[in-house]
Amino acid sequence: MALLKGFDPFMVAPWFDLPTHKLRPQLKDRRHGVVVGAGIAGITTACALAKRGWTVEIIESNEAIAQGGSGNPQGIVLPRINIGDSAEGEFYDVAFLKTLSELERLKQQFPELNWQQGGVLQLGSTERIKKQIAHLKCTSEALHKTVHKTICKIVQVLNSKAASEIAGVKIDEEALYFPQAGWIDPVQLCRLLLKKAGDSVQLKNNCHVGSIDIDEGVWTLRDEKQSLVAQSDTVILANASAASNFTQTAFLPLNDARGQISVVSSTESSQKLSCAICHNGYIIPESNGKHVIGASFIAGDDSAESRLEDDRENINRLRKSLPGLFSGEPSIVDSRAAVRATTPDRLPLVGPVADEAFFAKNYHDLHKGRPVEKYASAQYLDGLYVNTGHGARGLTSAFLTAEVIASQLNDEPLAVSDSIWQALSPSRFTIRKYRKASNI
């Protein structure tokens, strides 16, 4: 990959420059923000701002919190590892460790938090994971130079015997084992985070934001009938794929992906399962006589209605990967479908929303190879941010992305490396489009 003329690989390109935020005199020492969306991304963002002295309003279209992808009865906290140096791999490693730290602190304050850090096994269900197993098995110094150093701290390769001993059930193949990973109740997590934030975070349910507009530095949010919902100089859209429904954000490449979990009755044999297992789906150890299994993934489908065929798919994939886990046909007692927001590169969109007209005017010729110093610093829509596109990894990624947003809004040192920030930037797809005309 060729570089732009005059480009220093250790400097941040001007199209990734961040805005600065000057505290208005009338706001004194306290700032106010509005977060749209009361799932894990929105709530962690609100809490990250609250601990910095902000007051935050969360606007939620549903009658309760965590009704979308954050509303499953149980969810797995697990990193997404990558072999070799990549911003994606670095992000998920750092995000996983950040989440573990936050959950430990929350558990100390609220012992009732249903965080089960019982480890997670990942079977070699795809060629990608099989390659990871093969790479991580090798102990040569040359190979370990190509593996992000954090990976070795969070994952192990186990043979089938060791994997079976940890799982409590028979595993017929090598597997990746994440001893620090586990499973959690996402709805309870969201509730306790709000409880911890106290009066600094106010929740407004049953309120749909139909439009956003800015006038003299103040954003006005209105519903579909044009009634006033909220006003603030800072707005963070954390409402999944609906974040791209506004005129200002329509360019964001957010897609829907339907996922359905199934709840099945445990049996004498399945009750022996002692850790969560991921395969082409996943299964979580028994709780109150039931297992959560899942999850289907249908890109482009925005239906949240449960489907019998998805339950059957979840069961068929489980029985194919773990044929001896259930002695008979698992009995389905419940199911739940939700729509996740995804991006083309499987990384969330986190940060300020670009001034699309400015980007088009100033960066449309990136493919021509002009010296990098000839380009102006990026400009954004003042006070408008997004934190969305987490896909199925929100429980792992949201705590870190919330810190990314909060650190930017408070003009603190960036909470992540420059390479991670550029990989998360909501502008990255626009920049790639303008660079695409050549081999830059």
N, C-alpha and C positions, 0 to 999 in steps of 0.2 A: 504494500500500500504506500503510494507516494504521499509526501507531505506538502502542504502549501509552502510557497516560497517564504523564507524568513521565519518559518514556524519553529518555535522552541517547544519540544515535547514536554518540558517541565513547566510550561506556563499555561494558564487557562486561556483558551481562545476567547476573543472578545464576544462572540455570540453565546458564550456561557458565563459572561460576567453577571453578577448578581446585583439586584437593586439595593440601594441603601434606604433605610427608613428613619426619618427624622421625627422625633416625638413632638407632637403639636403642643404648644404652651398650654392650651386650654385642657389638655388631657392630664396635665401634671405628671404624676408618677404611675398612673394606672392606665392601661390601654384596654380597649374593648374590641372584641372580634365576634363574628358570626360564623359558625360551622354548619354547613348543610349536610345532614346525614348523621344518624345516630347508630351506626355500626361500629365495629372495632376501629376503623380508620378515623372516623369522626370523633369518637370519644377519646381515643388516645391523643389526638391532636388538641382537643379542647383541654385535656388535663395537662399536657405539656405546656400550654400557654398559661393555664391557671397557676401552675407552680412558679411561674415567672411574674406573677402579680397581675395577670390579665383577668378581666371578667369576660365570660364567653356565653353566648346564646347558641344552643344547638337547635336547629330546625329539622324536624323529622316528619315525613309525610304519613307514616304509619301511626297507629294508636299506641305503640310501645316501641322501646329500643330494640336493636338487634333483631330485626324482622327479615332481613335479607340473608346474605351469605354468612352473617355472623350469628344466625339464629338456630343452628343445629344443636342438639342436646349435648354432643361431645365433638371436639375437634382436636386434631393432632398438631402439636408444635414440633416442627421438624425442619431442618435446613434443606436447601437444594444445593447439593455440592456439584462442583465442576472441576475437572482435571485440568491443570494448567492455570496460568495467570489470566484471569478475566475479571472485569468489573462486576459481572453477574455473580460469579462465585464469591468474590470478596464481599459483595453486598449481603448475600444470604448468610455467609459465615458471621459477619459482624452483627447482622440483624438477629440471628439466632441467639448469640451470646447476650445481646442487649435485652432480648425478651426474657431469657433465663434470669438475668439480674433483676428486672422489674417484677417478675412473678415471685421471686424470692422475697423481695421487699414487701410486696403486697400480701403474701402469705404470712409474714411476720405480723403485719398489722391486722389482717383478717384471717385467722386460722381456719375459718369455715370455707375458704377458697378451695374449690374442688380441682386442685392442680395435682395430677398424678404423674410424678416424674419417674415413671417405671421403665424407661427405655423404649426404643422403637427399633424393630428389625425391618430392613428393606430387602425383599427378595430380588433376585436378578430377573425381573419380569420384562425388561426391555434391553435392547442391544446397548443403549447408553449406560445403563446400570451395570451390565455385564462387563463393559469396558472399564468402568470405574473400579469394579472388584479386581479385575486383572491388574490394573495400574497400582492400586493400593496394596496389593499383595507383594509387589516387588519392593525390595528394601534397598535397592542400589542407590548410591549417592546421586548418580546422574539423574535417575528418575525423580527423586525427591526434590530436586531443583526445579522440576516442572510442576510440582504440586503446591498449591497455596498452603503456606505453613500452618494456617489455622485448621485446615482439614484434619490433619493428623491428631489434633486435640479433641475433635468432636466425633470421629467415626473410626470404627475398627472393622476389619474383615474377619468373619468367623466361618469355620468349617461347619458342616451340617450337624456334627455332634455337639459342638459348642452352642450353635444357634438353637438346637433343640432343648438343651439344658436351660437356656435363658428363657425361651418361649414357653416351656412347660408342656409343649406338644411337639410332635415329630416334624422336623424340617428336613427336606430331602436334598437340600442344595446349600451352597455357600451363600452368605448374606452379609449385607452391611449392617452394622449395629451402632446405634446412636445412644450411648448410655445416659446422656443428659436430657434426651428428648422425652416427650410424654404426651398426655392428653388432658384436656381441660373442658370445663363447661363455659362456652363463650358468652352466653347470656348472663350468667352469674358474674363472670369477669367484668363485663361492661357495667353491670349494676354496682359492683364494688368500686370500680374506678370512679364512677360518678359520686358515690358516697364519700370516697377519699377527697375528691375535689371540693365537696361541700357547696356553700353558697356562691362560690366563684363561677360555677357552671350552672346555667339555668336551661331547662329542657322545655321545648314547645313542640308537642305532638300534634298529629292530625293537621299538619300545615304543609301544604304543597307549594313549593316555590316555582312559579311559572315564568318569571322574568327577573333579570338583574340589570340595573342601569346605574351609571355613575354621574354625579353632578357636583362640581366643585370639591372633588376628592372624597365624596361620601357615596357609598353604594346603597341603593334602595332595592330591597327585595319585595316583590309583589306576588300574590297568588294568581290563579287563572282568571279571577274576576277583577284583577287589578287592585285588590285591597292590599294595604300596607302590611307586610309581614315583619320586616326588621330593617334597620339602617345601621351602617357601620362603615368606618374607613378601611376595614379589613374583613375580607370574606374568604373562607376556605371551603371549596367544594369537595366533599368527601362522600358523595352520594352515588357511588358505583358508576355505571355507564351513563346515568342521567346527568352526570357532570358535563357531558358534551352536548346537552340539549339547548344550551343558551347560545345566542348569537356570538358572544365573545369567545366561546370555547368549542364551536362546531368543528374546528380543524383537528381536534384531538382524536387520535385513532383508537377509540374505545369500542370494544365488541362485547356482546353478551355471550355467556356460556352457561347453559343450564346444567345443574348438578342435582342429583337426587340421592339421599341416603335412605337406607332401610334399617328398621329395628327388628331384630329377630330374637326369639326366645332362646335362652341358653339351654344346653343339654349337659349331661354328666361329663361327656368328653370335652365339650367346648369350655366348660368351667375351669379346666386345667390351664387355659391360656393365661399367661402371667405378664405379657407385654403386648403392646400394639404391634401389628404386623401390616406392612404395606406390600402390595403386590401390584397387580393391575388395578386394584382398588385398595381397600384396607379393612381391618377389623380391629375393634377395641375390646379389651377384656370385659368380661361380664360385670354388669352393675344392676342390682335389683332384678336379677334373673333375665337380663336382656343384653344383647350386643348391638352396638351401632356398626353397620357395615356400609361400605360405599366405595366410591361415589361415581355415579355416571357423569359423563362430560360430553355435552352436545353443543358444539360451537354454533353461534348464530341463532340459538333457540332462546326466546325470552319468556317461555311459559313456566310458571311456578306451580302448576297443577301436578299432583302426584300421578304416576303412571305405573300400571301393573307390569308393563314390559321392562321398565327400568329396575323394578324390584327383582324381576327374574334375571336381568343382566347382572345385577350386583351379586346375586346368589351363584349364578353360573361361573362368574369369574373367581369367586371365593372357593368354590368346590374344585375348580381346575387347579388353582394354586395350592390349596390346602385340602386335598381330598379326604384326609382322615380326621379332619377337625370335627365334623358332625357325623354322627352315626346314621342319621337319616336326613330327610329333606328339612332344612331349616324352616321354622314356622314364622311367617312375617306378622308382626303385631302392629306395626306403624311404619310410616314413611314420610319424608319431607323433601320437597324440592325447593330450590332457590336459584336465583340468577346471579352469576358472578360477573364482574367486569374484568376483561382481559385486554392485553396489548399485544401487538405483533411480535415483540421480543421477550415477552413473559416477565418484564420488569414493570413495576408501577410507575405512574406519572406523579412526580412529587416536586412542587415548587411553584414559582410565579408563572402566571399565564403570559405568554408572549404577546406583544403588540404585533399582530400578524401583518399589518400594513408596513410597519417599520422593517420587519424581517424580510418581507418581499422586496422592498426598495433597496435595502442595504446588503443583503446576502444572496440575492438571486444569482449572482455571477461567481459563486464560490468555485464552480467547476473550471473557471478560467485560470486559476492559480495566481491571482494577485498576491503580493506580499501581505502577510497577515496584519502587519501594523497599519495597513491602509483601511482596515475595517473599523467601523465605530462600535462602541460598546453596546451590548444588547439593551433594548428598551422593552418594558413590560407594561401591562395594564395595572396601574397603581393600586396596590392592595388586594389584588385578586390572585388566589392560589388554588392549587388542586392537590389532593392526596387520594388517589384512586388507582384502579387497574391492578389490584393485588391478586386477582384470580383466586386460586384455592389456598394461597399462602399468607393470607392476611394475619392470621394469628402469630406467624413468625415475623412478618415484615412491618407491621403497623407501629410498633413501639419505636423503632428506629426512624421510620419516615416521619412520625410525629415530631421527633427531635430535629430532623432536618428542617421541617417547616418552622418550628419554634425558634431555632437558632437563626434562621434567615430573618424572621420578623423582628428579632431583637438585636440584629447586627452583632451577633456573637460569632466566634470562630465556627466555621462550618462543622456540623456534627459528623461528617463523613469526609473521606478523602476526595480530592478533585476528580479522580477517575470515577468514583461512585456517583458523585453529584452529576457529572456529565451523562452517566448511564441512566440516571433517574429523571433528568431534566425533561419537562413536558415539551420543550422545544426541539428535542433531539431528532424527531422524525422530520420536522420541517428542515432542519439543517442537512439531514441525510438526503432529502429530496433535492436541495440545491447543489449538493456535492455530487450527485449521482451521474451527472452528464460526463464525468471522466473517471479515471481510476484513482482519484484522490483518496 
